[in-house]
Amino acid sequence: MMTIEEMYEFDLNGYIVYPNVLLPEEIEKINTIIDQAGVGGKRKFSFFHLDSYFLELMAHPKTLAILQIMLGEWLRFDHAFGMEMSNTTRIPEDLHAGPLREQLAFFYQWSNNQMRNGLVKVIYALNDVNPGDGGFICVPGSHKGNVKYMPRPNSPLVVNPTLKAGDMLIFTEALVHGSRPWKAENRRRVLIYSYAPGCLAWMNYDWCEPYRSLTNNDVQKQLLRPPHVGYSDKEFDLSKGHFPPAPSRLAVNFPSDDYVYTRKLRSVYKKTRHSARQLLTGLQEIGKLLFFG
């Protein structure tokens, strides 16, 4: 779930940081798996094949509850990769993306009182990112930009968000973003998961197909489904010469953890308290009219 404040923040900036999504023991586990596999020395690396834990992280309940607000109930996983940099890693400092500029999968829209995103990326930080360290940079608010302009990476419009190990940063690909060379003594390591509305794909589905056999539950399987609009799950008889009416699309029944449950309970409590106050105020006004004219 997203609070109204979080929705406002994401709508305003195009990205949002959730602290402490991964516990210290989870961070240690991830780093140990990557170190033992010897893949972390690469700037960009694959990790799904290393351990089933990474499929579990793909379906993290808190993350999915947030993504349901951003992408709708029928969403899918698109692709993932890890990134590692040291202060000797040579990378071009760049900015790219923007609304409907480089890929038609990059868009952000607010319609019918809800947000609609194209491709969305989730970054799990596996180490602290302090001011000036480098790594992920972006131009807040650029996901709604109307002027065809790309600022320079050293522009004052560009920010380099600070993170703690275990924090989760989510951004829409419509946001102008990029990378800055890493300057800290410790290495930078992140896992990046990409999600999309259920009808959309950025990466060729062949990328996902090998991992379907590794799934452990229905949620993971649903997230790895091929892209489609959600209506044509069954074989229809088209002999009558017309396409059958589209039924309601099936949403993934995502599990709720304690965090999600607490958020929902708090939201219901606030709504109930607000309604009770309105009712009390109304009764007081009625009383005044009846007894005092």
N, C-alpha and C positions, 0 to 999 in steps of 0.2 A: 504493500500500500504506500501511497504518497500522501503526505499531509497537504493541505491547501498552500501552506508556506513553501513546501518543497516544490510543488507544481509551479508556483509563482517564480521561484528561483530558477528552475529549469527553463521555463518559458522566457524569462528575462535574459539568461546567460547562454543557454544552449548546452550547459553541462552542470553537473552537481556532484558533490563529494559526500559519500556516506562513510563515517569513521568506523573503524573496528569491526568490519564485516567478517574478516578472517581472524581467528584466534591465534595467539603466538604459537601454539602447538601445530596448528594447520600450516602456518608459514614455514615452520621448521620442517614439517613433513614434505611440503612442496619443494623446498630448496634441496633437501636431502635426495629426493627422487631425481631431480634435475642434475645435481652434482654427480650422483652415482652413474647416471646414464651418459654423462659426458657431453651433453648437448648444449649446455649453458654458455659455452665459450663463443657461440655464434651470435651475431647481432640479432638474427631472426631465426627462430627454431620451432619445430613441431613438438608437441608433447602429449597429444591424446593417446598415442600408442604406448606410452610409458607406464601408465597405471590407471586403473578404473576410477581412482579418485577424481581425475580430471573430468570425467563424465558426470560425476556427482556434483562437481562444482558448476558444470554447465547448467544443472537444474537446481541451483541453490534457491531454496524457498523465498528468502528475502529478496533476492535479485529478481526472481520471476514475478513476484507480487508488484514490484516497481515497474518492470517491463510491461506488464499487462496494462498499466495506465498509459504508458508511452506508446505502445504498439497495438493495443487491443487484445482481446482474449485469445484470438487465433493468431499466434505468433510462432515463429520457428527460429531455430539456431541456423546460422549461415556458415561461419568458419571461425577458426581460432589460430593464434600463434603466440609464441613468447618472444620477448625482446630483452637483450642484455647489452649493456654498454659500460665501458670504463672510460677514464679520462684520457686514454690513448686511442679510443675508437674514433675513427674518422668518419663523420657523417656530414652531409650537406645540411646546413641550417635552412629549413624551408617552411613554407606555409602552402597549404593546398586545400582543395574541396570548396565548400560554399554551396548555397542552395541551388540545386539543379544546374550546376556548372560543369563538373567533370563527369558525373555519372547521374543518370536519371533516378538512381536509387537514393540519391542524397536530397532529401526534402524535409521540410518541417511546416506544419500548418495547424492552425487552431480553427476547428470547425465544429458547429453544433455543441458547443460548450465542452469540447474535449480536444486533447492534443493528438496529432497524427504525425508519426515519424516514418521515414524510410529506414535505411540502415542505421542501427544504433550500436555503439561500441561500449563494452564494459571493461575497464582496466582494473586489475587487482594489483596493488602495489606490494612488492615483497621486500621493500626496504624504504627507509625514510627518504623523502625528497624535501630538502630545505631550500629557503630562498636562494636563488642564484645557482642551484645545482645543475639545472638543465633538464633534459627530458621533454615531456609533453608540454607544448605551448599552444595557445589558442587566442582568438579574438572574441571575447564575450559579446554576445548579441548578434554576431555576424550571420547566424543561421536564418535571420530574418532580413538580411541586408538586401537593398534594392539597387544599389549603385555597383556597377561592374568595376570593381577595384580590388586589388590584392596588396595589402600593406607589406612593408618589408619586415623581416623577422625582428629587427631591433626597434620597431615602432613602439611608441608609448601605449598604443592600443593593445599590444600583445602582453599576455600574462603567462606566467610559469607557475601553475598551482602547486602549493606545498601539500605533501601527503605524509602520513605515517604508515609504517609497514602494517598491512592488514586493511588499509582504507580501500574503498572502491570508488572510482570515478566513472561516471556514465556520461557520454556525450553523443549528440546526434551528428551523423556524418555531414549534415548540412552546415555544421559549424566550421569556419575556417580554422584549421589546426595544423600542427606539424611537430617537428622535433628540434631540440636545441642540443648541441654537443654537451656531453656529460662532463662536469668539472670536479665533482667531489672525489675524495680518495677511495671511498667504497664503490663497488660496482652498482649499476642500476639494473634491476631485474623486474619485469612485469609479465603478467599473463593477460592477454587481450582476447575477449570473446565477442563475437559479432552476432547480432540478432536482427530479425526483419519481420515485417508483417507477413502473415502466412501465405500471401499471394505473390511475394516478391523474393527474388534471389539475386545476389550480387556475384557470389562465387558459383562456378559450375557445380551442380549437385554431385558429380562424381567424387568431389572432395569428401562429402559426408557419407556416402554409401558404405565404405569399408567399416565405419564405426557403428553401424546399426547392429551388427552381430555382437558388439561388446556391451550393449545396453543392459541394464539390470532391472528396469521397471518401465511402466507404461509412460510415465512423464518423459523419460529420456527418449523413448521410441517416438513419442509424438513430436518432440522438439526436432528430431532428425527426419521428419517426413519431408518429401519433396514439396516444392512450392505449388500451391493451387489456391483457388478462391475459397475453398472450403465447402463447396456444394456437391461436387460430383464424386462422392466417395463410393457410390454403388454403381453396378452395371445397370444402365437403364435400357428399356426396350424402346427404340426409336422408330419402330415399324409404323406407328400411327402418323408419322410425318411431322411431328413437332417435338420440341424439347420439353421435358417435364418441368413444372414450376420448381424453383429453387427452394429447398427447405431451409430452415434456420441452420446456420453453420455451427458445427460442433466445436466447442472450445475445449482446450486441455484442462482437465480437472487438477489444477496445481495444488499440492499440499500446502498447508499453513504451518509455520513454526510458531513458537511462543511469541516472537517479535511481531509477526503479522497479526496473530490473534489479539495481542495487547493493543495494537494500533486500531484494529476494528472495534474492540470493546470501548476504547477511549473515544472514538468517533461517535459511536452510538450514544455514549453517555453525554457528550457535548450537545448532540442534537436533542436528546430527551430533556436535558436541563434547559436548553433554549426554549423548547416548546412549553415546558412547565412554567417558565417565567412569562411567556406570552399569554398563557392561559390565566395565570394569576393576575397579570396586569389587566386583561380583559374583564375578569370578574370584578376587580376593583372599580373599573370604569362603569360597569353596569350597576354596581352598588351605589355609586355616586349619583347616577342618573335616577335610580329608583327612589332613593331616600332623600336626596337633596335637590332634585330637579336639575 
